[in-house]
Structure formats: structure tokens, C-alpha cells
Amino acid sequence: MAENVNNKRRAFLKSTGQVLSGAVVAGSGLAAPASVKDPAVIGYPNRKGLTIERVTYPARNMGTTIVANLFKPAGFDENRKYAVIVVTHPFGGVKEQTAGLYAQHLAEQGFITLAYDASYQGESGGEPRLMEVPAQRLDDISCAIDFLVKHPQVNAERIGSLGICAGGGYALCNAATELRVKAAAAVSLFNLGEARREGMGTISYEERMKRLRDAAEARSREARGESARLVPVVPDSPAGFTESTPRLYREGYDYYRTPRAQHPNSPNRYTVSSLPLQMAFFPFDQLDTIAPRPVLVIAGSKADTLFWSQDVMKKAKEPKELHIVEGATHIDMYDRPQFVAPAVTRLAAFFSRM
């Protein structure tokens, strides 16, 4: 069994390395994007009487502002305190996509939930635009908690953290040292650090060093006032597919680059200069300190990233659970109703015990 898992890991990482070594796209000179308030969640109208508020709060260490959607359950009672769940979006995503979908579903289950745009991304502040900075991503979760502990209807002793894809790695890594989180969960977990160090592949040491040199030069150009160099998160079109393109990236194109979930604040780019910060990220190194707080990881049985969820089960201490959704791929878990529904049921039961 272990040998089979390792073989799948090697095959997936090797093929994905070719995806990430694609041509660099010229900088766009993007400014902070315009606000898009409606719909709060792509493809999922609010038909169950939720209150959805656009809120802002500080990114404490940056002097900028984070923009989020706060979901309140139907029949919201201002005289009681509710359990709350912070929902962190994937690499390349924004709050209106899968993070918002899970936040809205869980609000329907009676929780206050918050889906936010990461610093440098979406409507949130930070320059250069489209940076992916793991340390700040971790603190973004704590900044959300800073906002929530001051909310009069939030029970500060019942704060949960949920992340999807790379957001799952951030949620678990943050929970290892953020003791205000009482329960942590991930859906379609993705280890961003390993993905970047190996190019999501068994790339050579020489190739890794070449990418680091490219990133260093890109940062120097930014320091001289030139536009940031950007690379795609997933292929821009099926024309970018090869025989070795992993299913994750083929389906990622269908999710992020078609009307299925495309959003103007999610342009399918990240800055080359942030690559070294991603390579230096080891999200699973301290998972043992989440205990005795519970961990739940949900993955599709057909996900080519399932091995990362299995890694977490090896490294985290009890109480912990790996819940497999039969028939689902990595991207299926983002929005396919037949797979999201059982995940939400399991998440609601999990967080209700905080």
C-alpha cells in the first residue's frame, strides 16, 4: 500500500513539474481590482435567508485592509453567540469561489462564517499584486480571528478554521500555533511548499536553482520599478495541455477559466518573485501541536493529491480523521453538488463539537 502511494506521488509530482515550468507571462501592472459584490458566491444564489455582509479589517502586519464576506444564518439572533468558521481560499482563488461556497453552505447549517480575500489578492490590499506569501497567508487567518473575537455575536471559544486546496495547508499550519482555533479542517489538501520545491515534480536540483535565479532576477526588476513578472496558476486554455498534464490542472482550467467559476478578481496569475517564499514553506512540520484540538481532512477518492491528505494523517496526533468522498477528484470537491453536500455534512458535524 505504501509503495503504491509513493508511486502515485512520484508520478503526479513529476508530471506537474512540467506544468509549472511554462513560459512566463509579462507583468500586467494590475492595480487593486474593483469590488465585485454580487453574487457573493458564483453559481450559488442565497435562497435560504442568510445575511451576507461585506466587511473589512486590518492586515495587522501590513498596514493594509482585508476584504471579506461574513455569512450569518437565517433567523440570526443578535442576543446569542454563534460558533464561527474562517474559510481560506485556494492558491489563485478568491472569496467568491469555492471558499465562499463552503462558507455559505456552513452558514446554512447555523454557523457564522467568513470567507476573505488573501493579502495581495482579490479585493484585499497589498503590493505587488498577486503575490503568494505563505507567512502572510498564515497571518491572514489570525487577522480574521482578530476581527471575529470582537464581534458581539461570535463565541470566541468556538472558532473553527477551514481551508480548501492550498488554503487547507494554510489552515492546518496556522492552527498548529494559533490556539484560538478550536478545530481545523481541510478539503482537497495541497502542500504548496512541496509543490514548489519539486515543481510539483521530481525536478532536479539544477532546475530548482534555475527557478530561484529567475525569481531573484524578477525581484530585482521590481525593485528597479519594472512590472512584476507573472506566471499562470493553471493552463489558460486546453491548448496548454500535454499528455502529462495532471488531472488537477486540466480540471483547474475548467474551474478557474470558464464560466463555471471564473471571476475577474481571480486572473490565474501569481508573481515569480514570490516563488522563493513558497519554496520555503513546510506546512506539515508542526501538525502535532494541533492536538488535542481535532483535525478533519476531506479528500476525493480519485484526487491525484490524496497522498497529501494521507501525509497529514501520519503527522497529526489524535483526534484526527480522513474522510474520503467516493468518486470525487481534487477539483470536484470545489463545487460539484454531489460531492460538496457530503463534505458539508461531515464538516458541520465536526465543527458543531467545538
Secondary structure as the mmCIF struct_conf table of DSSP 4:
data_model
#
loop_
_struct_conf.conf_type_id
_struct_conf.id
_struct_conf.beg_label_comp_id
_struct_conf.beg_label_asym_id
_struct_conf.beg_label_seq_id
_struct_conf.end_label_comp_id
_struct_conf.end_label_asym_id
_struct_conf.end_label_seq_id
HELX_RH_AL_P HELX_RH_AL_P1 ALA A 2 LEU A 20
TURN_TY1_P TURN_TY1_P1 SER A 21 SER A 21
BEND BEND1 GLY A 22 GLY A 22
HELX_LH_PP_P HELX_LH_PP_P1 ALA A 23 VAL A 24
STRN STRN1 VAL A 25 VAL A 25
HELX_LH_PP_P HELX_LH_PP_P2 ALA A 26 GLY A 27
HELX_LH_PP_P HELX_LH_PP_P3 LEU A 30 ALA A 31
BEND BEND2 ALA A 32 ALA A 32
HELX_LH_PP_P HELX_LH_PP_P4 PRO A 33 SER A 35
BEND BEND3 ASP A 38 ASP A 38
BEND BEND4 ALA A 40 VAL A 41
TURN_TY1_P TURN_TY1_P2 ILE A 42 GLY A 43
BEND BEND5 LYS A 48 LYS A 48
STRN STRN2 THR A 51 ALA A 59
TURN_TY1_P TURN_TY1_P3 ARG A 60 GLY A 63
STRN STRN3 THR A 64 LYS A 72
TURN_TY1_P TURN_TY1_P4 ALA A 74 GLY A 75
TURN_TY1_P TURN_TY1_P5 GLU A 78 ASN A 79
BEND BEND6 ARG A 80 ARG A 80
STRN STRN4 TYR A 82 THR A 88
HELX_LH_PP_P HELX_LH_PP_P5 HIS A 89 PRO A 90
TURN_TY1_P TURN_TY1_P6 PHE A 91 GLY A 92
TURN_TY1_P TURN_TY1_P7 LYS A 95 GLN A 97
HELX_RH_AL_P HELX_RH_AL_P2 THR A 98 GLU A 108
TURN_TY1_P TURN_TY1_P8 GLN A 109 GLY A 110
STRN STRN5 ILE A 112 TYR A 116
HELX_LH_PP_P HELX_LH_PP_P6 ASP A 117 ALA A 118
TURN_TY1_P TURN_TY1_P9 SER A 119 TYR A 120
BEND BEND7 GLN A 121 GLN A 121
TURN_TY1_P TURN_TY1_P10 GLY A 122 GLU A 123
BEND BEND8 SER A 124 SER A 124
BEND BEND9 GLU A 127 PRO A 128
TURN_TY1_P TURN_TY1_P11 ARG A 129 LEU A 130
HELX_RH_AL_P HELX_RH_AL_P3 PRO A 134 VAL A 149
TURN_TY1_P TURN_TY1_P12 LYS A 150 LYS A 150
TURN_TY1_P TURN_TY1_P13 PRO A 152 GLN A 153
STRN STRN6 VAL A 154 ILE A 164
TURN_TY1_P TURN_TY1_P14 CYS A 165 CYS A 165
HELX_RH_AL_P HELX_RH_AL_P4 ALA A 166 ALA A 175
TURN_TY1_P TURN_TY1_P15 ALA A 176 THR A 177
TURN_TY1_P TURN_TY1_P16 LEU A 179 ARG A 180
STRN STRN7 ALA A 183 VAL A 187
BEND BEND10 SER A 188 SER A 188
HELX_RH_AL_P HELX_RH_AL_P5 LEU A 192 ARG A 197
TURN_TY1_P TURN_TY1_P17 GLU A 198 THR A 202
HELX_RH_AL_P HELX_RH_AL_P6 TYR A 205 ALA A 223
TURN_TY1_P TURN_TY1_P18 ARG A 224 GLY A 225
HELX_LH_PP_P HELX_LH_PP_P7 GLU A 226 ARG A 229
STRN STRN8 LEU A 230 PRO A 232
BEND BEND11 VAL A 233 VAL A 234
BEND BEND12 ASP A 236 SER A 237
HELX_RH_3T_P HELX_RH_3T_P1 PRO A 238 GLY A 240
TURN_TY1_P TURN_TY1_P19 GLU A 243 SER A 244
HELX_RH_AL_P HELX_RH_AL_P7 ARG A 247 TYR A 256
BEND BEND13 ARG A 257 THR A 258
TURN_TY1_P TURN_TY1_P20 PRO A 259 ALA A 261
TURN_TY1_P TURN_TY1_P21 PRO A 264 ASN A 265
BEND BEND14 ASN A 268 ASN A 268
STRN STRN9 ARG A 269 THR A 271
HELX_RH_3T_P HELX_RH_3T_P2 VAL A 272 SER A 274
HELX_RH_AL_P HELX_RH_AL_P8 LEU A 275 MET A 279
TURN_TY1_P TURN_TY1_P22 ALA A 280 ALA A 280
TURN_TY1_P TURN_TY1_P23 PRO A 283 GLN A 286
HELX_RH_3T_P HELX_RH_3T_P3 LEU A 287 ILE A 290
TURN_TY1_P TURN_TY1_P24 ALA A 291 PRO A 292
BEND BEND15 ARG A 293 ARG A 293
STRN STRN10 VAL A 295 GLY A 300
TURN_TY1_P TURN_TY1_P25 SER A 301 LYS A 302
TURN_TY1_P TURN_TY1_P26 ASP A 304 THR A 305
HELX_RH_AL_P HELX_RH_AL_P9 LEU A 306 LYS A 315
BEND BEND16 ALA A 316 ALA A 316
HELX_LH_PP_P HELX_LH_PP_P8 LYS A 317 LYS A 317
BEND BEND17 GLU A 318 PRO A 319
STRN STRN11 LYS A 320 VAL A 325
TURN_TY1_P TURN_TY1_P27 GLU A 326 GLY A 327
TURN_TY1_P TURN_TY1_P28 HIS A 330 ILE A 331
HELX_RH_AL_P HELX_RH_AL_P10 ASP A 332 ASP A 335
HELX_RH_AL_P HELX_RH_AL_P11 PRO A 337 SER A 352
TURN_TY1_P TURN_TY1_P29 ARG A 353 ARG A 353
#
